[in-house]
Amino acid sequence: MFPLNQSRVPSLSDIRTRTYNVFGIWPCLWQIKVTETLLQGGKDVICIAGTGMGKTLTFWMPLLFRSGGVQIVVTPLNLLGKQNVASLAKAGIRAIAISSETAIPANFQVSHLVVSPNSSYLKRLAGNSCLPLSSHCGQS
């Protein structure tokens, strides 16, 4: 895994190869460029992609290069959060789906979170401005 180092953002080829090696999927160029921009930091990224275009993979790709980092993915359904957790586990990436049932302090001792927007805990965090939240997705 590449440590996140602002002077060493992985090349497009590194991002593509690492994504394939971990997830078994060759990412599209737009997914690689979104990942590169996120890893460079300093910019908000907003992209639009249709159903089945690969947004979920694009959410996961920065995790391959952020040792000890936190990635928050907000899903519209608890089931999608659980599916993300299961898929990431198969790739050896620790994640947790946070919902009103699982939003306990002990669950915030993980590296990556998948949060349901219906979570009352997420609404409290957003209301208190304790945690910067952003949404990133891909565009072809």
C-alpha positions, 0 to 999 in steps of 0.5 A: 500500500502506498502511504499518502504523501503529498509529494508522492501521488501515485501515477495513473498507471500505479492507480490502475494496476493497484486497483486491478490487483486488489479488486480484480477490475480494470478501472476506467480513465475517469475513475483513475483521474478522480482517484488521482485528484482526491489523492492530490488533496486540496480540491473538492471533487464532484462527478456524475455517473449513471447507474452501473458506471462504477461509482462504488469502485471509484469510492474505494480506490483512494483507500488503496493509497491511504494507509490509516486514512478514513473514507466516508461513503454515504449510501441511501440504504443500509443494505448498500452499506452492508454490501460495501463492507462485505466487498471491501472485506474480500479485498482485505480492507476493514470497513464498517456500516454505521446506522442507528443500530451500530452508531456506538463509540466503539465502532469509531475505532476503525479505518474506514466508514460506510455511513447511511444518510438515515443514521441519526448519529450522522445527522447529529454529527452534521448538525454539530459540525464536528466532522467534515463530510463530502461526497465524491462520485465519478463521471464518464 
